[in-house]
């Protein structure tokens, strides 16, 4: 899959997100309109699986987690950066989302969850913090960060 095609998929998604508050309303809307049964979810999951298999996604490893920032914040992405992680039964480093975070949870193993959530979207509001954790198997998680803002902490 060409990287430009993946960027276009992300751009189509961020166009729908531009200017919206990162809150529970957005979380519910994403799961209702672009949830696990939607073409959007299936296309993004397939693209991420292809990117991992082809080696252009999750091309770094640290602490048992494969990861990579595939796109820095840009105008065509409506100011979002794009990261993808590949995790299996592991907790990542604690961090704060100064501007919030939008996650697309894509289990690769049946029953895998991210922060206790199954397949679908998770919206973390500005100022929220967590130690991202995948349990009950392996999952890919796509992160959209407004302005690429993330602050790693000691916990």
Rosetta silent file (secondary structure, phi, psi, omega in degrees, C-alpha in Angstrom):
SEQUENCE: XXXXXXXXXXXXXXXXXXXXXXXXXXXXXXXXXXXXXXXXXXXXXXXXXXXXXXXXXXXXXXXXXXXXXXXXXXXXXXXXXXXXXXXXXXXXXXXXXXXXXXXXXXXXXXXXXXXXXXXXXXXXXXXXXXXXXXXXXXXXXXXXXXXXXXXXXXX
SCORE:     score description
SCORE:     0.000 S_00000001
   1 L     0.000  130.107  177.125    0.000    0.000    0.000 S_00000001
   2 L   -69.114  140.959  179.154    1.420    3.396   -0.878 S_00000001
   3 H   -57.886  -36.808  179.574    2.007    5.749    2.054 S_00000001
   4 H   -61.725  -34.850  178.821    0.114    8.489    0.182 S_00000001
   5 H   -67.700  -41.090  177.724   -3.007    6.295    0.116 S_00000001
   6 H   -64.411  -42.608  178.708   -2.830    5.783    3.881 S_00000001
   7 H   -60.539  -39.964  178.661   -2.376    9.526    4.406 S_00000001
   8 H   -64.056  -40.166  176.438   -5.473   10.185    2.296 S_00000001
   9 H   -60.038  -44.219 -179.794   -7.505    7.768    4.459 S_00000001
  10 H   -66.214  -41.653  179.213   -6.341    9.609    7.574 S_00000001
  11 H   -59.949  -41.609  177.420   -7.057   12.992    5.968 S_00000001
  12 H   -60.327  -37.718  179.602  -10.618   11.904    5.216 S_00000001
  13 H   -72.987  -45.282 -177.442  -11.035   10.972    8.886 S_00000001
  14 H   -68.243  -24.462  174.403   -9.421   14.109   10.317 S_00000001
  15 H   -59.997  -38.303  179.554  -11.639   16.255    8.070 S_00000001
  16 H   -73.641  -20.428 -175.860  -14.589   14.885   10.068 S_00000001
  17 H   -97.349  -19.151 -173.269  -12.799   15.615   13.364 S_00000001
  18 L   -54.129  126.938  175.481  -11.507   19.121   12.664 S_00000001
  19 L    79.238   -2.061 -179.358  -12.681   21.663   15.219 S_00000001
  20 L   -86.631  142.013  175.185  -14.672   19.189   17.308 S_00000001
  21 L   -65.871  141.805  176.460  -14.120   19.033   21.072 S_00000001
  22 L   -86.836   97.229 -173.740  -12.387   15.860   22.221 S_00000001
  23 L  -151.838 -174.728 -178.254  -15.019   14.624   24.634 S_00000001
  24 H   -63.323  -30.741  178.478  -17.575   11.879   25.335 S_00000001
  25 H   -64.564  -44.210  178.508  -19.869   13.227   22.593 S_00000001
  26 H   -65.785  -40.548  177.645  -17.129   12.721   19.994 S_00000001
  27 H   -56.468  -49.589 -179.526  -16.368    9.259   21.430 S_00000001
  28 H   -63.726  -42.482 -179.597  -20.014    8.225   21.031 S_00000001
  29 H   -63.184  -45.898  179.925  -20.258    9.746   17.533 S_00000001
  30 H   -59.633  -44.111 -178.572  -17.102    8.003   16.300 S_00000001
  31 H   -71.075  -28.908  177.591  -18.293    4.625   17.578 S_00000001
  32 H   -78.182  -42.250 -173.603  -21.780    5.120   16.116 S_00000001
  33 H   -94.305  -27.618 -175.050  -20.712    6.476   12.714 S_00000001
  34 L  -133.816   28.826 -176.649  -17.258    4.939   12.195 S_00000001
  35 L   -75.530 -168.342 -169.593  -17.297    1.970   14.587 S_00000001
  36 L   -61.375  -20.094  179.131  -16.256   -1.632   14.099 S_00000001
  37 L   -92.939   -2.988 -173.483  -18.996   -2.428   11.584 S_00000001
  38 L   -87.761  155.774  173.318  -18.212    0.570    9.375 S_00000001
  39 H   -60.423  -35.884  179.632  -16.195    0.703    6.154 S_00000001
  40 H   -57.771  -50.197 -179.467  -13.985    3.382    7.781 S_00000001
  41 H   -59.953  -48.797 -176.823  -12.948    1.034   10.590 S_00000001
  42 H   -63.523  -39.915  179.192  -12.304   -1.904    8.249 S_00000001
  43 H   -66.583  -45.638 -179.856  -10.271    0.196    5.796 S_00000001
  44 H   -64.911  -41.526  178.844   -8.121    1.772    8.514 S_00000001
  45 H   -63.248  -45.290  179.291   -7.534   -1.579   10.232 S_00000001
  46 H   -61.928  -42.096  178.937   -6.560   -3.245    6.964 S_00000001
  47 H   -62.753  -42.715  179.160   -4.221   -0.379    6.099 S_00000001
  48 H   -65.746  -42.343  178.033   -2.557   -0.556    9.509 S_00000001
  49 H   -62.742  -41.173  177.799   -2.138   -4.339    9.290 S_00000001
  50 H   -63.190  -45.536 -179.987   -0.657   -3.930    5.803 S_00000001
  51 H   -60.139  -39.726  176.813    1.682   -1.167    7.012 S_00000001
  52 H   -66.099  -46.801 -179.481    2.958   -3.344    9.861 S_00000001
  53 H   -61.996  -36.593 -179.450    3.436   -6.321    7.510 S_00000001
  54 H   -84.274   -9.105  174.715    5.266   -4.141    4.963 S_00000001
  55 L    88.248    5.763  178.585    7.440   -2.569    7.669 S_00000001
  56 L   -98.286   -5.330  171.054    6.493    1.099    7.280 S_00000001
  57 L  -116.110  146.050  178.380    4.290    1.155   10.389 S_00000001
  58 L    55.857   47.827 -174.796    5.539    0.344   13.893 S_00000001
  59 L   -88.710    5.487  176.356    9.115    0.326   12.628 S_00000001
  60 E  -121.509  160.217  176.860   10.645    1.009   16.062 S_00000001
  61 E  -141.278  140.115  175.556   10.683   -1.049   19.230 S_00000001
  62 E  -158.225  130.478  177.181   11.155   -0.195   22.869 S_00000001
  63 L    60.441   29.747  179.454   10.172   -1.995   26.031 S_00000001
  64 L    83.359    7.246  179.931    8.352   -4.730   24.121 S_00000001
  65 E  -116.688  130.592  173.221    6.196   -2.252   22.177 S_00000001
  66 E   -93.679  137.661 -173.473    6.482   -1.656   18.449 S_00000001
  67 E  -155.883  172.455  174.002    5.600    1.917   17.527 S_00000001
  68 E   175.254  138.926  172.133    6.138    4.790   15.142 S_00000001
  69 E   -88.348  110.468 -175.899    4.956    8.283   14.339 S_00000001
  70 E   -84.461  -32.169  178.022    4.005    7.931   10.711 S_00000001
  71 E  -137.959  132.680  172.235    2.896   11.559   10.168 S_00000001
  72 L   -78.159  162.211  178.073    3.784   14.747   11.991 S_00000001
  73 L   -55.990  138.762 -178.022    1.042   17.349   12.485 S_00000001
  74 L  -152.598  158.469 -179.627    0.182   18.984    9.175 S_00000001
  75 H   -59.157  -43.580 -178.244   -2.458   21.218    7.635 S_00000001
  76 H   -67.187  -20.297  177.156   -3.879   18.455    5.442 S_00000001
  77 H   -97.239   11.462  178.791   -4.246   16.323    8.599 S_00000001
  78 L    58.160   35.708  175.692   -6.009   19.224   10.346 S_00000001
  79 L    83.623    2.409  179.067   -3.158   19.570   12.817 S_00000001
  80 E   -87.908  144.549  164.596   -3.153   15.952   13.975 S_00000001
  81 E   -95.073  163.649 -178.119   -0.090   13.751   14.194 S_00000001
  82 E  -131.445  121.180  175.926   -0.527   10.032   13.530 S_00000001
  83 E  -123.554  151.858  173.043    1.137    7.270   15.538 S_00000001
  84 E  -133.976  135.243  175.742    0.512    3.529   15.492 S_00000001
  85 E  -120.737  152.792  176.403    1.545    1.059   18.188 S_00000001
  86 E  -123.253  110.568 -173.518    1.568   -2.730   18.197 S_00000001
  87 E  -129.560  147.089  175.846    1.145   -4.057   21.742 S_00000001
  88 E  -138.907  114.847  176.378    0.490   -7.443   23.309 S_00000001
  89 E    44.973   58.144 -175.475   -0.401   -7.850   26.984 S_00000001
  90 E  -153.853  152.554  173.693    1.704   -4.894   28.056 S_00000001
  91 E  -106.009  135.136  178.367    1.472   -1.440   29.588 S_00000001
  92 E   -89.709 -176.089 -178.619    3.211    1.439   27.871 S_00000001
  93 E   -71.727  138.034  178.779    4.758    4.543   29.394 S_00000001
  94 E   -61.893  139.306  178.390    2.503    6.872   31.373 S_00000001
  95 E  -154.665  163.289  178.368    1.735   10.126   29.586 S_00000001
  96 E  -110.908  146.270  176.860   -0.497   13.188   29.526 S_00000001
  97 E  -107.695   90.556 -177.756   -2.529   14.428   26.548 S_00000001
  98 L   -55.423  -36.976 -178.534   -2.312   18.241   26.754 S_00000001
  99 L  -111.611    8.416 -177.211   -4.735   18.627   23.817 S_00000001
 100 L    94.170  178.866 -177.734   -6.444   15.243   24.090 S_00000001
 101 E  -155.769  141.233  174.390   -6.027   12.058   22.069 S_00000001
 102 E  -118.575  123.638 -176.487   -8.202   10.028   19.726 S_00000001
 103 E  -115.151  137.889  170.664   -7.450    6.297   19.596 S_00000001
 104 E  -109.712  113.998 -175.978   -8.614    3.674   17.132 S_00000001
 105 E   -93.337  121.857 -175.699   -8.413    0.273   18.847 S_00000001
 106 E  -128.642   87.052  179.536   -7.870   -2.619   16.424 S_00000001
 107 E   -60.960  138.057  172.918   -7.562   -6.001   18.168 S_00000001
 108 L  -100.755  -21.792  174.190   -5.551   -8.611   16.308 S_00000001
 109 L  -111.966  138.985  177.621   -6.458  -11.298   18.852 S_00000001
 110 L   -55.599  131.794  176.726  -10.080  -11.955   19.805 S_00000001
 111 L    87.284   -7.357  178.798  -10.860  -10.245   23.081 S_00000001
 112 L   -63.117  141.311 -179.787   -7.825   -7.953   23.132 S_00000001
 113 E  -131.644  156.472  175.463   -8.590   -4.627   24.772 S_00000001
 114 E  -119.449  119.771 -177.245   -6.927   -1.248   25.104 S_00000001
 115 L    50.255   39.312  178.160   -7.373    0.442   28.480 S_00000001
 116 L    78.459    5.813 -179.287  -10.291   -1.905   29.103 S_00000001
 117 E  -109.387  140.885  176.487  -12.033   -0.988   25.846 S_00000001
 118 L   -80.243 -168.806  178.932  -12.717   -3.384   22.957 S_00000001
 119 L   -50.819  140.723  178.311  -12.415   -2.626   19.254 S_00000001
 120 E   133.102 -158.259 -175.346  -13.502    0.857   18.267 S_00000001
 121 E  -103.033  148.832  174.205  -12.712    4.435   19.175 S_00000001
 122 E  -136.736  122.688  178.386  -11.601    5.977   22.463 S_00000001
 123 E  -108.017  123.537  177.508  -11.473    9.748   22.917 S_00000001
 124 E  -105.518  124.288 -175.824   -9.323   11.100   25.746 S_00000001
 125 L   -72.483  164.380  176.257  -10.070   14.754   26.600 S_00000001
 126 L   -54.497  137.317  179.476   -7.455   17.490   26.944 S_00000001
 127 L    85.737   -6.389  179.429   -5.427   17.122   30.131 S_00000001
 128 E   -73.216  160.798 -179.999   -6.190   13.421   30.521 S_00000001
 129 E  -144.475  154.615  175.545   -3.439   10.944   31.352 S_00000001
 130 E  -165.280  168.672  168.424   -2.995    7.186   31.327 S_00000001
 131 E  -109.112   98.006 -172.934   -0.612    4.281   31.136 S_00000001
 132 E   -58.870  127.636 -172.670   -1.783    2.764   27.837 S_00000001
 133 E  -133.329  127.640  171.391   -2.397   -0.929   28.357 S_00000001
 134 E  -104.607  129.047 -179.998   -3.283   -3.738   25.998 S_00000001
 135 E  -127.527  160.679  176.874   -4.681   -6.823   27.719 S_00000001
 136 E    61.644   34.100  175.413   -5.999  -10.222   26.630 S_00000001
 137 E   129.829 -158.374 -174.603   -3.896  -10.386   23.482 S_00000001
 138 E  -108.331  141.651  177.356   -2.448   -8.241   20.741 S_00000001
 139 E  -147.087  150.869  166.637   -3.842   -5.029   19.293 S_00000001
 140 E   -97.755  142.905  176.103   -2.849   -2.197   17.024 S_00000001
 141 E  -132.154  124.577  175.667   -3.790    1.278   18.226 S_00000001
 142 E   -97.006  127.308 -179.535   -3.781    4.327   15.965 S_00000001
 143 E  -109.494  130.206  170.083   -3.320    7.605   17.867 S_00000001
 144 E  -110.366  117.743 -178.487   -4.393   10.999   16.572 S_00000001
 145 E  -115.156  118.402  176.171   -2.808   13.748   18.656 S_00000001
 146 E   -58.201  125.211 -178.198   -3.825   17.394   18.154 S_00000001
 147 L    58.281   16.121  177.485   -0.627   19.285   17.301 S_00000001
 148 L    69.191   16.152 -173.104    1.283   16.102   18.135 S_00000001
 149 L   -78.997  124.260  174.664    1.219   16.992   21.823 S_00000001
 150 L  -153.340  139.768  179.537    2.122   14.300   24.324 S_00000001
 151 E  -126.434  112.757  178.500    4.034   14.557   27.588 S_00000001
 152 E   -78.703  140.646 -175.895    5.624   11.454   29.035 S_00000001
 153 L  -125.559  177.447  175.087    5.649   11.310   32.817 S_00000001
 154 L   -86.326  -15.459  176.527    6.990    9.096   35.575 S_00000001
 155 L   127.177    0.000    0.000    3.373    8.147   36.461 S_00000001
